[in-house]
Amino acid sequence: MTSLLHGGRWAGWLLPLLLLIGPAQPAANPARIAVGGMLPSGYVGVLARYGLPRDLLSDDQLADPEVIGRYDVVIVAGLSWEPNPATALDAYLAQGGSVLLDYSAPNPALRHWFRGRANNQQQALMYGVAARSRSPFTLAGGDNPLRAEDLPTTFEPVPRSFAPAIAEPANATVLATFQRTTAAPNGQVELAERNDRRQQLPENGPSAPAIVLESRGNGRVMLCGPALGMATSLAGADYDQLILAMLRVLTDGHAAPQLTPEGPRLGRKQSQRSLGDTGEIGATEEEEEEVATEVEESFARPPGKGPRGNLPTGFQLVEELPAPCYDLTGSLAGGPCELLLNYWNAANHVKAVVSTGEARIVRVENGVARTLASAKPRLSQGASFLLKERADRITLVAGGSLLQATAKGLHDGAVAARGMAGELGYQSWEEPFFTDDFMRTNDTRGPWTTVGGRWETAPVENPDMGANPFSYKVEAPETAIALTGYSFWDEYRLSAALRPSSGSGVMGLGIYAADANNLIRFEANLASGLSPSAEGLRLVRVSGGKPTVLAAAAGCLVRDQWYSVQITVAGATIRVAVDGTEVLSATDSTFSGGQVALYARGAQGRFDDVVVEPSATEFLSGQRLQGVVPDYAGTMDVDSWAGPATPWEAVPGQPGLFWRRHTFFGAVGMRYPLADLPDGASASLAADGDGSRFDSAASITCLRRGQNAIIRAARRGEVLAEATVAVPPGASFALRLGSGKLAGLLDDKVVVSAPVSVGQGRLAFLAQGYRPRISGVAVWSRNLSDYTFDTAPVDWWVGSGTWDVTNRWSCTPDWSWFGGFSKDKAAIWYKSALSGDQVVDFYVGPKMMPELAKKERMGDFNAVLCGDGKAADSGYSFVVGSEQTGTLLTRQGLVVARNPRFRLFRMGHNRWANLRVEKHGARVSLAVDGQVVLDYVDPEPLLGGYAAIWTQNNGIMLPRITLSYERRAERPLTLP
């Protein structure tokens, strides 16, 4: 990481000052590599996939000799015309540097670089580019260093390729040639290119150089006529091995791959979803284990005490080997109805008795009977009842009375009955699991039955190329309800995302539904602004079409905002949460189970991400990161925010070491599968480091020795604990760090542990003796939230502007991501307040706006920390790349720091920018593509507040946002 600070001078950050002085020296493996130019994304993706160090330089940095002087190789993927980098590149080459010049942008800047070698202006136009080609290119023979690499001899053509003109033939070696060219008489290549686009001129010209290696000063420049930057970043073409070979030539072998490459190979306008590939690259869903908690075993009841006994006289066996959970239904005869549950023997069982005037549940343990629950219902002969046995709870519903008994440690045993009117109904019960993200068109029938209103799935332009492309849209002039599920579903939690599209009416969810007129319903009044109405949130029982309010609270749902709503029912207790905060609760036993429902009345809105799961399911705290590529990601995404290796940064001169980009606060966990670790190799998981020295971190190292492994805990170079363990098939080892304790685990069993002091929050992975798959490293953090917006953005609040999943390019409307736009300000706020140290890292690109003169504006990619949740200039507000203002930081509306020199890259049509805003104590900073461009120490630092991303008179797209923080408030700004 570097920094553009201090009066416009580029200064080093985390790199020794000595690197700025004198010729570039051969670096220890791996080499220091920088990438710049107009189309760098493809090269950055290749370097990341193979685990090579990479710094992405801005146009200004590429023109600064101090900056490029730090690197062993500088890759220029199409020269940018402003500022002109020619002088800086010549100085760099004179000092012994190496340049890979990609001809993806053969603009006047390229010829300007050759002007000093020309005798006149006409000759200058002929330098740099000699001809255009669309033909394959072939490696030249003779003393060709690329021939020493394991490469094919002929490569597929690259559209818009150019034959480099050789300025000094005596100092040049042709490494590859085009088979044919489109001639460009008198050097007028641009004219030939325009004509070729319009007329598809025939390629009847002679062969010409495609790749040329030239000596320049004390350095070398490799002129790459095939537009690999364009082909890899825009079309997903696979030239990885050629690029790596060229880099090895330029670094004298100091660019050896350190990772096994991962990620899909996608062409232009392709995603895994569009190709019908639902397999995720990297870790699979099944492998996405909880890395900070133990895995729960599947539920089964143990045997009872003593030998099994016979049933008492008069009891009829219903089920000898019942499921762990089940339902019993029956009707009363003239006398008491007796049920034996979990019957092991006369001394160990459960007994339930139901009669016209009494109901009770009794547990017998070791011959001692104890009443768990009792009631005196008023029942008549023939009245029905329902008994439900769940994990450690028995519920009896009879005549409006509900008995609920807790019975810890229930054992296995038979079910029997006597005194029944007819047969006792037995139904094994499976936990209800159901999800629906509405990923289908209206032509495909979904699982919902609708009553009233108009229901339809609402897609974006091309669902194969969009994040969260579908939702379930309703228009309900009167009452509308959608039902799904089964009558025996019970004890569940219903979660869904809701977004009102109108400022009046009612939206909500329903549980335990028999039909549209019999259910428990949560309903919320809709409003155009955050103005809660009295009893605007209600929990309602609807029986026979008649509503009865069970609980009410002030509140509302605001138009065009997404909300997370959950209804949890356990026994007779019903709880409702909005955005993670409980707002209503009530007790009701009218219904014993049923379907789930989506509900609207006098309203329009959208539903998404419906989940039904057992109410006993614990919420998973924190965030897991697995290196999974979203199935809607395109090649430009895989080379940036979606690539499995993108978050990991290789370290020059330290083979096998990778630092995770983000700062991780609080408890963390890491996991790695031992199946990927060969015999004799080692892998280390490290946490709480400084981002530079590996021994600054607390680490767990696993050294494989045949069927065994040595697991070692260390900190600051000191071994704290060590153990040798047998490695079972499919095992993983893990690190846990929290509350001052470091633990190393094998398959969730702690094998080494030690107390450690607090560090600086950076995670690392070190592989020695092999090339790992980096997606195998699973990360968990309690204090991190990561969003790729493949589900509804329920954690974000629209402060201003229009925000939704929308297309980025009007010229190619297929691709869509989450974004916002406005002629004024468009701001989106994280709903939970953050306090203490905090980081917001996000990828952003411009949205094509028909109202703008330039269609796209590379400016106002802005962010807020510690804001008030309303004003974009509250807290620390970073204004990034706004026209005529450079980059500046305001504190509560007053400018406290600015950098007038910095500008975002000029060509942003086909790339993403990465921005990171941070607060560590009193220090507040901004980094763009890894370069620190603002750094401010606040004498009176703000303690906390809300984070936001915003723009003005512009449209922006946000494919990924990652937040890490010391503390997060529980109650969101959306609730009164």
N, C-alpha and C positions, 0 to 999 in steps of 0.2 A: 504494500500500500504506500502511495506517495501523497504529497500534499502540495497544493497550489496556494501558498500563503505568503505573507510578508512582502508587501510592495510589488506583487506580481512575480517574484522569483520562485521557481520551483525548488522546494527543499525536500530532502529525504525524510522518510518516516519508516522506522524499523530496518533501514539499510545503512550500512556503515558509510561514513563520509569518504573513506578511502576509495570507494567505488566511483566517485565523481572525478577522480584525478587520474590523468594519464590514460594510456591505451587499455582497452578491455583485455583482461588476462583470461586464460583458459579456466573455466569454472569446474569445480567438482561436479560430478554427476548428481543431480540433474542440473542442466544449464538454466541461466536466467533468460527468459523469453518475454518479449513485449509484442503486443499486437495493436495496430492502429489502422487508420484509413477509413474508407467509406463503407466497406462491407466486411467487417472483421468477424461477424458472428460465427461463420463456418469454421474459421481457424480456431477461435476460442473453444468451440465445441469439440474439435479434434483434440486439442491440448488437454481439455478437461477429461474426455473419455479415456485417454491413455495416461492420465496422472502426471502430466508435465506442468511445471510452474508456468503461470501466465499472468501478465498484467495487461489490462486493457487501457490504452492511452487515448486521451482526448486529442483533438486536432491541434490544440495549443501545445500539448506536451510533445507531440510528434515533431513539432517545429522547434523544440527547445533542446540544444545540444547537451545541457547538463542532465536532463532526464534520460534521453536515449543512451547516454554514455554509461549508464549503470548496467546495461544489458549485454549479454553475449550475442543475442540475435534480435533484430527488430523485423517483424513481419509487417509489411505495408500492403493491406488489401485494398488497393485502389487509392492513389494519391488524392488528397483533398486540395482544392485550389487555394483555399483561404483558411488559415495562414499557410503560406508556401513553405514546405518543409525542406526544400532543396539545399539551402545553406547548411542546415543542421545535419542532414544526411551526409553531405560531402565531408563535413568536419568529423562526423562519427566514423566514416570509412577511412579517412586519413589517419585516424588514431588506431585503426586495426579492427574496427567493428565489422559485423556481418549483417547483410540486409537481404531479405526475401521480398522482392518487389512483384506483387501480383497485379496483372493488367486488367483487373475487373473494372476500372474506371479510367479509360485512356483519354483523359481530359487535358487541357493545356498545361496543367501542372506537371504532367509527365514529360512533355517536351521541354518545358522550362528547365527541368533538371539537367537536360542534355545540352542546354544552350551554351554553356561555357566551353564545350568541346567542339562547337560548330564555328566555321569560318564566316558564315553569314546567316541572315535570318531564314532564307530559303532552306539552307542546309539544316538549320535547327528544326524546321518542321519535319524534315525527313528522319531526324534522329528520334529514338524512342520507339516509334511504331513504323513498320515497313509495309505490312499488309494485314488483311483480315482473313480469318479462317473459320470454317465450320467442320473441318475434316478431322479424322482421328490423328493422333500424334504418336510417334514412335521413338523409343530411346535410340540415341545414336551409338555407333560402335566405337572402337578404339579405346583410348584411356578415359573411360567414362565412369566416374565414381558411382553414379546411379546404377550401373550395370552390376556393381558389387553387391547391391541390395537384392533381396528376394522379391523382385517386381516382375510383372508382365512386361513384355517388350512393346506392346501397343495398347493405347488407352482410348476409351470412347471419346467422341468429340464433345467439346464444351461450347455451347452457344456463345456468341459474341467474344470469340478469342482473337488475339492479335499476335502477329509475328514481331518479336522485338527486333529493333534495328540495332546493329552492333556498331558502337562508336569507335572502339579500338580493337580491331580484329586480332592484333598480336597478343592482347591480354584476355582474349575471350575463348571459351570452350563451349561448343554447342553440345548440349546434353540430350536434347530431343528435337525432333523436327515434325512440322505439319506435313501431311501427305499432299495437300493441295491448298491453294489460297485464292482469295478474291483480290486481284491486284489493285493497288492504289497508286495510280500514276501521279508523279510529282508530289508524292507524300500526302495527298489529300485524302487521308484515311477516313476522316469524319464524313466527307462527302460520299465516299464509297459506301460507308456504313449506312448512311441515310438512304441511298439508292438501293442498297441491298435489302433493307427492311421493306421498301415499297415494292421492289421488283423481283426480289429473290435472285440476284445476279448469280450466274453459274460460277462454280469454283473451277475455273480452267487455268488458274495461274500455277506457277511452279511450286514445288515444295519450299519451305522456308523454316528458319529456326523457330522452335516452340519454347524451349527452355535453354537459357544461356547463363553460364557462370563466368563472371568477369572479375578481374583484379582491379580494384580502385584504391589508390593510395596504398596504405598498408592493410586494407581490408578487402572484403569480397562482397559482390552483389550477385544474387541469382535472379535473373529476369525471367519471370514465369508468364509467358504469353497466354496459355490457357487460363481463362477467368475462373480459377478454382474458388476464390472467395465468393463469387456470385453463384457458382454451381452448387457449392456445399450449403451456403446459408439460405438460398431461395429454392433450390430444386432438390436438395437432399442427396445430391450425387455423392457416391462413395469414392473419394480419392484419398482416403486416410493414409494408406500405405505410401503413396507417392509423397504426400506432404511430410510424413515422418521421415522418409528417406532423404528429402531435401534438407530437412532440419539436421539430420545426423551428419550430412556432408558439411553443412555450415558450422556445426559445433564440434567437428572432429569426433563424432560418436558420443557426445555428451547430451544426447536427447533420447535416451533409451526409455521406452514405455515402462511405467510403473504399475499400471492397472490393467486388468482384463477388461476390454471395452464392453460397455452395455448401452442399451437404448435401441429403439427401433430405427430401421432405415426407412425413411419416408420420402416419397417424391413430392413434387409440388401439388398442392391441393389434396394431400393425403393425410389421414390420421389412422390410428389403429382401429378406431370405430368405423371409419369409412371403408377400411379393408376387411371388416368383419372379424378382426382379431380382438377378442375380448380378453385375451391373456395379458396380464400386466407385466411390463418389463421391470426386472428387479424383484423385490420380495413379493410373494403372493399374499392374498388376503389371509389364507390359512397360516402363513408364517408370521403374520403381524402379531406377535405375542406381546403380552404385557411385560415390559422389561423391569418394572419396579415392584410388582406384586406377584405372589405365587399363583400358579395356575390351579384353579379349583377342579377337584376330581368330579366325575359324573356321579349323580345322586343314586344311591342304592341303600336299602334298609339292612341293618345287620340282623343276624339271628337273635332270638330271645334267650333267656336264661333257662337252663335245664333241658330235659328232653321234651319233644313235642307231645302234646296230649290230645285225647279225643274230644270232640265237641260234646257239650252237655246234652242231656236228653231233651228232645223236642226241637232242637235247632237244626235248620236245614242249611247245608253248605251252599254258599253263593259263589265263592271264588276261593280255591285253595291257594293259588299263588297270585295274589293281586298285584297290580302295578304299584309303585311307591305312592302315586297320587291317583285318586279316582273319585267318582261321584256315585252316590246311591240315591235312587228315587223310589218312593213307595206311597201307599195309602193306608190309612188306619182302618182296622176292623173294629169289632166291638170293644176289645180289651187293649191292654198295652202292647205296643210293638217294640220288640227288643232286638237290638243289633249287636253283634260281636265283631269287633274290629281288631286287627293285628293279633288274632288269637293264636298264641303259642302253646299255652297250657292254662289250666285253671288258675294258676298263680300269677300269670303275666298276660294281660290283654286290656282292651278298652271296651266299655259297654255303653251303648246309647239307648235310652228309653224314651219313647214318645207315646203319650196317651191323650185323651180328650182334655185333660186338665193338668198335665205335667210333661215336662221335657227336661232331661238331664244327661250329662256326659260324665262317666265315671272311669277312672283309670285304676287298674289293679296291678301293683308291682310287688313282687315277692310275697304275694298273698294278702297284701294290705290294700284295701279299697279307699280311693280318695275322689270326692266329687270335684270335677274341674269347672263345671258350669251348670246352672239350672234355671228354669223359668216356669211360669204357670200360664201357658197359652190357653185360649178358649177355642178348642177344636171340636168339630163334629165328626161323627163316623163317616169314613170315606174321604176325609181331608187328606191332601197330599203333603208330603214333606220332602226335603232335599238335605242330604248329608254330604259334605265335601271334606275329604282328607287331603291335606297338602303336606309340605315338608315337615313342619313341626306344629301344624295348626289343624284343628278339627272344627268345622262350622256346621251348625244344624239350623236350617230355616224351616219354620213350621207356623203357618197361620199368622204371618206378620211378625212373629217373634224370631229373633236371631240369637243363637247361642254360639259363642266363639271361645274355644279352649286352646290354650297353649300346652303342647305336650312334647317337651324336649326329649330327644333320644328315642323316638318311637322305633320299635323293632319290627321285623317281618312277622307275618302271621296271616291266618285265613280270615275270610269274611263269611259270617253266617247270620241267619235271622229266624225269628218265629213271631207268630201273632200278626202276620201281614194279611191285608185284604188283597189277594192276588200275589203275583211274583214281585220280588224286589229287583228293580232295575240297576244293573251295574255298568258303568262306563269308565274305562281307563282314561286318564287325563294327561294330556301332553301340554307342556308350557306353550302358550300362544306366542308365535313369532310371525311377524308379517312386516314387510317393507314395500313401499311403492314410491318411486321417484317420477312416475308418469312418463317414463321414457318410451313413448309410443305415439303414434298418430291416431286420429279419430277413426281411421279405418280398422284399427285393431281393438277389439273389445277388451276392456279392462275388467277388473274384478268387482267393480262398483255397480250397485243397483240404485238408480236415481228416481226421486219422486219430486216433481215440481221443478221449475226453473230450467235454465239451459246450461248444460255442462259440456265442456269440451277441453281437450288437451291443447295447450297454446305453445307452438314451437317457435324458435327463432328461424332465421333464413335457411340455414342448412344444419340440421341437428347433428350430423356427423362431425361437424367442425366447430362446435360450440360448447362452452362450459355451461352445465346445467341447462340444456336447451329446452326442456319442457316443464310446464306446470299445469295444474288442473284449474281451469277457469270456470267461474259460475256467474250467471246473470240471474238474479232472483227478484223479480218485481214483487212477488209475495214470498211464501215459504218454499225453500228448496232444501232437500236433504239427499246425501249420497251414503249408502250403507255397504259395508263389506264385513266378512268374518263369519263366525259360527255361533250358534246359540249357547254352546257349552264353554265358550271363552269366558274366563273370569280371572280375578286377581292379576290384573295387567296394568301396564302403563301405556297410554296412548300419547304419542308425541307427533306434532305436525308444525309445519311452517305456514303462517297465514299472512296474506298481504291484502288489505282492503284497497279497492280501486275507487270507492265512493266515500264521500264524507258524511254519509248518513246510513241508517239501517243497522243490521246486526249480523255478526259472523261468529262462528264458534265450532265446537266439537261435541260429539256425543259418545257415551259409553253404555254398555249393558242394554243395547237396543234390541227389542223384539221386532219392532217396525217403526215407522215414522211417528207413531202416536204413543209409543211406550219406550221410554229411555231416560237416562240422566244426561242433561245437556249443560255445557258451559256456553254462555253467550255473552258477547261484549258489544256495547254500543260503539258505533263508528263516528269519527269526527274528522274535521279538516285540519285541526291543529291540536297541540297537546293541551287540551282543556278538559280534564277529567270531570265527568258528570257523577252526581250522587247515585249510588247503586248502578253504575255503568257496567260493572262486572257482576255476573250472576251465575249461581249454580242452581239449576232448575230440574225438578223431577216432573216428567210428563207421563201421566198414567191415564190411559183411555182418552188421550188428546187433551186432558186437563192439566195445565201447568201449575206447579207449586214451587215457590222460591225457597230453597234450602239455606242459601247464604248469599250475601251481596256485599260489595265494596265499591268505593269510588274508583273510577278509572275509565279508560276508553282505548280503542285501537285507532291509530291515526292513518289517514289516507296515504297510500303509496309508501308505507313503511312495512318491512318484514318483521314478524314476531315469531318467537318460538313459544308454543303453548303445549303444556303437558297436563294430562289428567291421570292421576294414580289412584287406583282403588285397591284396598287391602282389607278384607273382611267387609265391615260396614262403613269404614272410613274412606272418604273421598277427598282428595286434595288436588288443587289446581295451581299450577305455576305458570307465570308469564315471564319470558326471558330469564328463566332460572330462579325467580323469586316467587315464593308461595304467596298467593293473593286471596285464596278462598279455601275453606275446608268445611265439611259437614259429615254427619252420620246418617245413613239411610240404608234400610234392608229390604226395600220394596222389590228390587230385582236381584236375582242371584247370579246373573251372567248375561252375555249376549254380544251382539255385534258392535262395531265402532261406526261412527258417523261423522260426516262433514256437514256443516249447517250454515245457511244464510237466509236472511229475510229482509226484503226491501233494500238489497245491496248488490254490489258487484265486487268481485275479488278473486284471489288466486290461492290455491293450496299446493303444498309441495312437501316432499320428504316425510311421508307418513310412516311411522314406526309403531308397531305393537310388540311389547315384550313383557315378560313376567314382572310384576310390581316389586318382587324381591331382588331383581337384578340391580346390582350396584352401579352407580355412575362411575365411569372411568375418569379419574382425575388426570389433569395434565394433557399433554399432547405427545403422540407417537409420530416419529418421522422415519420412513422406511426406504426412501429412494425409489418410489413407485412412479412410473410415468403415466399421467392421466391419459385415458384412451382418446381424448379429443385433441391432444397436443399435436401440433405440426412440427415440421423440421426446424423452424425458427425457434420454437419453444424448447425442443429437445436440446438445442445448442445453447440454451440460456437457462431460464428459470425452471424448466421441467426435467433437465438432465439428471440422472442418478448421481453423477460425479460433480455437478456444478457447485453444491454447497461445500465441497472439500477442496482445500487449497494446498497444493504441493509446495514444498519448501526447497529453494535452491540450495544445493550442497548438502542436503540431508536426505539421502535416498530412503524411500518408503514411508516418509512422514507426511501426514496430512492433517491440517487443522480445520475444524468445522468453523464456518463463517461467523455464526452468531455467538453472542454472549449468553450463557445459560445461568440463570439465577436460581437459588434454592436447590431442592433435591433433584438429582438427575440419575438416569440409568442408561447403560449401553449393553448391547448383546451382539454376539457374533457366532455363527454356526461353525462348529469344529470340522464339519464335513469339508469345508473349503480350505482347511489348514493342512498342508501336506506334512509328512513325517520329516522331522528335523527343522522345520520352519517355526517361526513364532509370530504371534499377533498380540498387540498391546492396545487396550482401551484406556484412555486417559481423560480426566476431567479436572476442571478448576485450574487450568494452566494459564500462562501469560500470553499465549499465541505465538511465542517465539522459541523458547527452549523447552524441549520435551520433558526434561527432568524437573521443570517447574510445576508439573501437573501431578496429581495423585493417579497412579496407574495400576492396572491389573494386566499382567502379561501371562500368556499361555504358550508354553513351549511344548510342541508335540514330540513324543517319544514312542513310536509304535502305537500300542493300544493304551498307553498312558499319557499323561500330560503333567507338566510341572506348572502350577499356578502360583504366581508371585505378586504380592502387593508391595508397592514402592512409592516413595515421595522424595523429591530432591536428591535423587541418586542413591537413596538409602533403602535397602530391602527391609520391609516392615514385617512381613510374614510370608511363608512359603509352604506349599503342600504338593505332594505327588498323588495323583488320583487316577483311577481307571476311567476310560472314556467309553461310555455306552454308545451304541449306534444312534445317530441323529442328535447327539448332544450339542448344546451351546454353552459357551461361557459368558459371563456377564459381570458388569461393574455396577455397583450401587454406591451413591455418595449422598449423604444427607445427615444433618444434625451432628456434624463433626466426626462421622464414622465412614470409613471406606471398607467395602466388602467385595470380595470376589466370589462368584457363584458358579457352580456347574449344575446345569439343569435345575435352577432355582434353589439349590442347596448351598448354603454358605460354607466355603471351604477355607477361606482366609479372611481376616478382618483386622483393622487397626484404626486407632484414632488419628485424625489428621486435622490440620489447621485450615482456615478458610483461604482460598486463593482468588484468582481473577476470572473464573467463569468460562474459560475456553475449553472445548473438547478436542481431542486428537485421536488419531488412529495411526499406529505404526506397524507396518508389515515388513518382515525380514525373511529373506530366503524364498520368496515367491511373489507372484503378481495377483493380488486379490480382486474379487468382485466387490466394489465399494458399496453396492446396494445391500450387501449382507450385513452391514453395520446398522443395527436398529438403535434409535435414540429415543429416549423418553425424558420429558421435562415437566415438572409441575407448574412452572411459571413461564410457559411459552404457548402461543396460539398461532397456528399457521393456516392460512386461507388460500385456496386455489379456486374458490367459488364454483365448485362442482355441485354444491348444495346451495340452498337459498341463503342469502347473506343476513341471517337473523341476528348476528352480533354487531351489526352496523346500522347507524342511524343517519338518514338523509337530512343534512342540515340545510342544504339548498341545491338547486339544480335538479336535473333528471338523471337518475341512476338505475341501471338495469343491465342484463345481459344484452349486448348490442353488437352490431358489426363494426369493425374497425375501418375497413376500406370500402368506400362506395364503388371503387373499380372492381373489387373482388368481395362481394357482400357475404360470401359463404362463411368466412371466419368470424367468430364472435367470442368476446370475453366480457367480463364485468367492467363497466365503465360509467362515466358521468360526463355531462356537458351542460353549458349554460352560456348565454351572452354576457351574463354578470358573473357571479361566483357559483361554483358547484363544489360543495363540500360534503364529505361523508365522515362521520365520527364513530370511533369505537365506543360501544355503549357503556363499557365499564371504565371507571376512573382508575388510573394507574398512579402509584406513588413510589418514591425512591428511585433508584437507577432504572433506566428503561431504554429500550431500543425498538425502533420501527424500521424494518427493512422491506422495501417494496420494489417491484418491477413495474415500469410504466412506459407507455408509448402514446403517440398522438392519435386521436380519432379524426378521420377526414370529415371536415365540416363544410357543407355547401355554402354557408354564409360567409366563410373566411376567404379572403382574396387568394391566399396561398393554399387553400384546402386543408393543409396540415400546418400546425404551428408548434415548433420545438421550443416550448417555453411554458412557464408557470406549472411546473411539476412540483407542487408545493406540499408542505407538511406542517403539522403542529404537534408539539408536546406540551403537556401541562396546561391545556386550554380549558375554557369554561364550558365547552360543549355547544356553544352557540356562535361566537364570533371567530372568524378565521384569523384575525390578528391578535387574538388573546394568547396568553402563555408565551411559549417560544415558537414563533412562526417563521418557517424557512421559505423564502421566495426564491425559487430555483430557475434561473434562465429566463426571467421575464425580460422582454425587449427593452433595451436601453438602460437597464438597471443592474446588469450582471446578476450576482447572487448575493442575497442579504438575509440577515437574521434580525427579527424584531422581538423585543421583550415587552409584553403588554402594550403593543402598539408603537413602541419607540425603537428606532434602529440602533442596535448595539454592535453590529459587526457587518461588514460587507466585503465582497471580493469583486471589484469591477471588471477584472480581466476574464474571469471564467465564463465560458459559454458551453452549452450542451453541444454535442456533435451536430453537424449541419444536416446530414442525411439520415433521417430517422424513419423513413417510410417502411423499411423492412428490418427493424431491429428493436430490441427493448433496452431501455436504460435501467440501471439498478441504482437506487438511492437508499441511503441509510442515515437516519437521524438518531442521535444518541444523547443521553444525559447520564453522566457518571459523576455523582457528587455535584460539584460546582461547574464542571466542564461540560459544555454543550457543543456538539460537532455535527457536521454534515459531510458525507462521502458520496461521490458520484462515480459509479463503476470502479469502486475500490480506491478512489483518489480523494483524500481529505481536502475539501475546498473552503470550509469555514470551521473555525475553532475559537470558542469563546469561553472565558472563565467568568462566571457571574458572581460578583461580590455578595449578592443576596439571592442565592438560588431558590427557585420555586420548588415547592415540596411535591407537587403532583397535580393531577387534573386529567383531562381527556385528550386522547390522541386523534388526529384527523389527517386526511389527505384531501387536497383541494386544488382547484385551478380557477382561472377567471378568463372570460371571453375565449373559451377553448373547450375542447373535448379530450378526455384522457381515458386510456384503457389500463386496467390493473389485473394482470393475470395472477399475481401472487403478492400477498402481504404476510409478513411474519413479525409478530410482536413478542418481545421478551421483557420481563419486568420483575422487580423485587416483590411488589404487592399489587393485588387487584381487588377493587371493591366488589362486594357481592351484589349490591342493588344497582341496577343500570339506570341511566339517565332517562329512560323511557317511562319510568313509573313515578307517580307522585310521592 
